[in-house]
Amino acid sequence: MKHTEPPSRCPRDVIIFVGRNRHGNWVVRQQNGAFGGLFVNRAQAFKYALFRNGQHPEHIVEVSHEIELDLPVDPQIAGTRRVT
């Protein structure tokens, strides 16, 4: 049986940012906000980022400034209305 890489979850030229938010949690966020997550440690954040981009560490950027998980909300997907 041949071992193959998992399929890429996002285009290879898409950058994934990893850093800490104002509360000290680790944040992973795709540059366009298509996906992301909060993590308690750096190792888990990088593991998730690598999984999502098909194991391409060269497309992961660790940022030194605060980063927030600010993903766009589609009301039809969320099942709720967005309040402004």
Secondary structure, 3 states (H helix, E strand, C coil): CCCCCCCCCCCCCCCEEEEECCCCCEEEEECCCCCEEEECCHHHHHHHHHHHCCCCHHHEEECCCCCCCCCCCCHHHHCCCCCC
